Amino acid sequence: MDLKKVIILAYYFPPCNLTPAERIFSFATYLNEFGYYPIVVTRNWDIPILHSRDEHKKTGDRTIHEKKENYEVYYVPFKPTLKNILFEKFYGTKFYFLYLWTAFIYTFGENFSSLFTPYLPLYRQCKKLLQENNDIAYMLISAGPFHLFKFGYKFNRKFNTSWIADYRDDWNTNNLMQHSIFKKLLRDVSGHYEKKWLSNANFFISVSDFYVKKIHAFLKNIPGYTIFNGYIETNYPTGGDVTTDQFVITYAGSLYHTQPVEIFLAAYKKFIDQAAGVPNSRVIFLGLEANPPLLAIVKKQVKGYEKYFNYTDRVAKKEAIAIQYNSTILLAIGYGNRKGIPGSKVYEYLALRKPVLICPSDHDIIEETLRSTNQAIVTNTVDECADKLRELYSEFVSAGKIAIKTNDDIILQYSRKAQVRRLAALMSKDAGNDGLVFSI
């Protein structure tokens, strides 16, 4: 079978160990099974990302081209801008405001000139590939950074390149982040450019039906489809019971100000206070040490209960999976009134086939997904959660585990490979302007 070439422009890609890299890695790994040969263009990631500051450091002094079994990849050097330098220097300090001011100026300027971005080497490498290959079937551009979409717009105008926009998150329709007068001003300006740059995309994809509908309503004429984040099956252990004498609850993934984590924390403290004797239990927040502001909030709320809580910096994927696999239950926290936000870790939870305590629920995609796989344990108040924790702990003490029977047929539909099959089907029939939502 002759494979059609597709350039994948993505800022995040292995060996980067951040969550967004896995989505693009799955595209690169599986697209060749469905008729496409991926050529990935990404930045150099020759240092491990152990802290948020590490992403902003200079890496690479030349472009590295590597050929893999299913794809090839170009790693281009990353030279930080002043914005990156100030973030690395002042993140988590009292001088962080200097970064915030600079970030506003640079992010505002990126709408008008690529000179404000550190992404020009990515543009030049893609341009070179398009000049040397007249048989590129598609470009797939994954964002953020959202200003990468500008390159798709320019390549379409210059080379008539068909391109797909991958919204891992939404951009100017995003209501997850905190707002300020400066962000509202920035949104007004960048919203204009989002519509302009997406105007010649063939279609866009995003991670939930809600996101797709919201983005489609904003862009008007560009059709959108759902490609869930999913999980890579080979990353996860199957079979075998976990043998541990400790009742461990683990939260994986980013924590945001909009998530009411205080409900779970208050419930867990109440569970500890009302337990008969000293419960053999602990809570693990994976990666929270990489987010000092949220770490400080959690630590303040659990003062006096420190011995029951553990926090880690970012850890390698394999280690993170092992910690979750050896936990008794996993924790999911809704996003308040925000809808359509699954979080990539939900699919990791599916793959691990563990019971998941949702506290509080999003009453949306997280609860619906986990209920469909029979993994959801839903609580919404401090008392509900504390009662459920006592019940679960009692079951754990008597049986050594929390018994559930997962719906594996549903779980398998969320594998990364199944999602890439959907993406390839869209590419093959060229979505056109039907504006449909493509989902499970």
N, C-alpha and C positions, 0 to 999 in steps of 0.2 A: 504494500500500500504506500503510495506517495504521500508524504506528510506535508501539510501546508505550514509555512513558517509564521510564527507569531512572536512579535517582540513584546516582552513583559517588562515594563518600566515600573520599578518598585523600590522605594527607599529602604524597606526592611526585607532582608533575605538572609538565610543562614550563611556564615556562622553566627549572625546576629541571634541572640537568645531571647529577644523580646517577642511577645505574643503575636504581633502582626506578621512576623516573618513566616509563621507556619502556614498561614493561608496561602501566601504566594508560593511557598515551597510545594504545597500540594498541587497547585496549578502546574508548576514546572514538572513535577514528578509524574502526574497522571495524564496530562493532555496528549502525550504521544500515543496513548492507548486508544484515543478517540479521533485520530486523524491530524493532529497538530504537533509541530516541532517547536518548542519554546526556546527563545533566545532571551535570556534575562539580563537586564541592565540594572545594576544596583550600585550602591556606594561601598567603599572598602570597610570591612568590619574585622580588622585584624587585632582588635583588643576586645576582651570579654566585657559585656555590659553588666557590671555588678551594682552600679548605682546610676541614678538619673544623670549625674554629671558626665558619666563616661561616654554617653551618646554624642556629646558635644565636642569631643576631643579630635584633634587632627589625626587622620589615619591614611596611610598609603602615600607613595610618591610617584606611582605609575599605574597605568591600567593593567589589570591582570585578567587574562582570558583563560577560562578553564572549561574543558569539555567533560560532561558527565554522561552516564549511560542513556538518560532520557532527554537531556537538554544541554545547553551550554550557557555560560554566565560570564559577563564582563563586570569586574569589580573596579570602579573608578575611584580615584583619590577623593578624600573629603577634606576640604580646607574650611575651617570654621570662620564665620563672620564675627563681627563685634558682638552681636546678639548671643551667639554660641559661647564666646569667650566669657562674657559676663555671667551667663547662666552657670557655667562650670565653676567660676570663681566665687559667686555669691549665693548660690542656691542653699537655702536653709540658714542664711545669715541675716543680720539686720540691714545689710546693704542690698538685699534682693530687689528692692524697689528700683535700683538702677537698671537691673535687667528688665524689669517690667516696662519701664519707660522706653528703653531701647527696643524691646520686643514689639511694642506698639508701633514705633516708627518703622521698623523693618517690615513688619507684617503688612502695614499700610502701604509701604513702598513697593512691596512685591506685586501688588496689583498693577502697578504702572511700569515697573522695570525689573528685568531679571538680574540686574546688577546688585539688587538687595538680597539675592538668594545664594546659598552655597551649592545650588543644584545645577549650575551651568555645565559642569563636566558630564552630568547625566544626559543633558540635552545634546551636547556635542557628540557623545558616543552613539546615541540613537540616530542622530542626523547622519552620521557616517555609515551606519548600517543600512539606513534607507537609501542612501546614495549608491551603495555597493550591491544592494539586493533589490531587484525589481519584482521579486516574487513574494513579498511580505503580504500575507493575507489579512492580518490584523495587527494593531497595537492594543495591548491591554495595559492601562495605566491605573495603578492602585494608589489610593490616597487615604489619609494624609501621608506627607504634606499635600494639601489640596492644590497648591499652586503648580503641582506637576500636571494638572489638567490643562494648564495653559499650553504645555508642549504638545498635547494631543491636538488642540485647536490649531496651533501653528503648523504642525506636520500635515494635517488634513488640507490646509490651504496651500502648502508648498508642494506636497507630493501626492495629494488626493488619497491620503492614507485612511483606511477604515479603522476606527478605534472605539474601544469600550472603556467606560469609566467604572472603576471598582470603588464604590463608597464603603469602606470598612465601617465608617461612621458617617453621619450626615454632617454637612458643613454649615451653611447659614440657616438651616432649619433646626439646628441642634439646640435643644433646651436643657441639656444635662449640665453644662458648665455654668458657673456663677456669672451674673451679669453686672456690668458697670456702664457708666455713660460712655466710656472709651470703647468698650466692646460693642455697644449699640451703634456707635458711629462707624466702627470698623465693619460691622455687619451690613450696614446700609451700603457702604462702598463695595465691599467684596461680594455682596449679593448680586450686584449688577454684573460683576465680572464672572461669577459662577454661571449665570445664565448665558453670558456671551461665550465663554469657553466651552460650555457643554452643548452649544447650539449645533455643532456639526458632528457630535458623537453618534455612532450608530444606535447604541443603547447603553444603559447603565445597569449595574448590579449592586445589590446591597445585602445586608445580613439578616433582614427580617421583612416580612410583609408590610409591617407598619412603616418602617423606614422607606421602603420602596414607594408606597402610596404617598407618603409625605413629600419625598423628593420629587416624585412625578408631578404632584400638584404644584410644586414650586417651579419646576422646569417647563411645565405645560406640554411641550410637543415631543419630548424624548421618552421613549418607552423604557420601562424598568422591570427588572426581574429579581427574584430572591434566590441567592445562592448562600445557604447557611454556612457558618464557619466550620462546623463539624469537627471530627477527630480523625487522626491517622491510626488505623487499627493496630498496626505493628508496634506502636509505642506503648501499648497497655497490656499488662499481664492478664491472663484469663485462667479461671479455675483456681482451686485451692483456697482454704480458709485462712484468714489472718489470725495468728496466734499472739495475742497481747493481753495483758491483765489490766490495761488502763483504758478508760473510757475517753477516747480522743475525738475532739471535734475540730475539723480543719476548714479554714476559709482560704481559698486560693484566688488570686487575681487582684486587680486594682480595687481600691476602696475610694469612694467619692463622697463629697460633702452632702450630696443629695440622698445618700443611703442612710436610713435611720438605724445605724448600728447600735445606738444606745438602747434600743428595745431588747435586742438579744443580750447585750452586756448586763443589763439590769436583771433580766430573767435568769441568766447563768449565775449571777451573784445570789439571787434568791434561792435557786436550786442548791447552791453550796450551803447557804445558811440553814436551810430546812432539811438537809440530808442527815440521816442517822449516822453519826460518826463523821470521820473525814473522808469524803469521796475520793476515790482514786481516779482522778480526772484531770484533764487539761485542755486548753484551747490553743490552737496554733494559727497564727496569721502569717501565711506565706507571702514574703516579699514586702511586708509593711514597713520594714526598716528603710526601704528605699524611698519612702514617702514621709519625711519627718513631720509635716503638719498634721497628717491624719494619725500618725503614730502617737504624737503628743496628745491628741484628743482621746484616743483609746486608752492610753496609759493613765490619763487623768481620771477617766471614768471607772477604772478598775483598781484604783488606789486602795491598798489594804488586802487585795486579792492577787497580788503579783505572782505568787508561787503557782497559780493555776494557768498562767498565760505565757506563751512563748511567741517570739517574733523572729522572722528571718529577713535577711536581705534577699535580693534576687538570687535564686538558686538554679542550677542547671535543670533542664527539662526532666531528665531521667531521675534526678534526686527529688524533684517536686512530685512526680508521679508516684515514687516510692513512698513518700511521706503520706500522700493522700490514700494510697492503697492500704497502708498500715493504720489508717484511722478507722474509728468506729462509724462515725457519720461525717458527712460533709455539710458545710453551711453555705446557704445562698441568702442574699439580702436584696430586697426589692429597691427600686429607685423612686420611691414616693409616688407621685402622680405621673411620672414619666412612663411612656409606653414604648413597646417595641425594642427594648434593650435587653438582649439575651445575655451579653457578656460571653466571651469565648470559653470561659471556664465551665459553663453549664454543659458544654459538649464533652469536656474532659470528664465531668461527673457522670455523664451517660456512659462513656467508655469504661469507667471504673466500676459501673454497676453497683454503686453504693447507695444506701439510703441518704437522702438529702433533706436536712432541716431547712425550711424556708421561713425566715423570720425577719421582718414581716414580708408578706407576699407582695409581688407586683400586680397580682390579679390579671396577669397578662402572659407574655410569652414564656417566662421562666416557669411559672406554675403550670401552664398548659403543657409545656414540653415535658416536664418532670412527672406530671400526672399521667401523661400518655405512655410513659415507660414504667409506671408503677414505682417510682422512686421518691415521690414527693411526700414530705411530712410537713403540713402547712400550719403555721401559727402566726397570729397577728398582734397579740398583746403580750405584755410582760407576764401576766398570770397564765395565759394559755401556754406560753413557751416554757415557763418554769414547771408547770404540771407535766407537760410532755417530756421534758428533760428527766424528771423523776421517774416517769413511766419507762422511758428508754433505758435509763440507768439500771432500773430494776431488772429489765429484760436482759441487759448485758451481763449483770452480775450472775444471774441464774443460768443463762445459756451461752455466755461468752461472745455473743454477737447479736446484731439486730437482723432478724430474718425478713427478707423480701423476695418476691418472685418477679424479676424484671421482664418486660416485654421486649425480647431481643429482636423481633421483627421490626419494631419501630426504631430501636436503637441503631440498627444497621443502616437504616435510611439516612441517618445523619453522619455517616462516615464521609471523610473528605473525598474519597474516590467517587462515591455516589454523587456528591455535589459537583465534582469536576465533570462527570458524565452529563449532568444537566447543563453546565456551562458550554461544553462542546456541542451539545445539541442546539443550543441557541446560536452559537457561532455558525454552525453548518447551515441552518436554514435562514440566517441573517434576519434578525428580529423584525425589521421593518418598522412600521409606525402603529402597531396594534395596541401598545401600551398595556399589555397583559402583565399580570403578576405570576411568576413561575415559582411555585413552591410545592412542598409536600402536601 
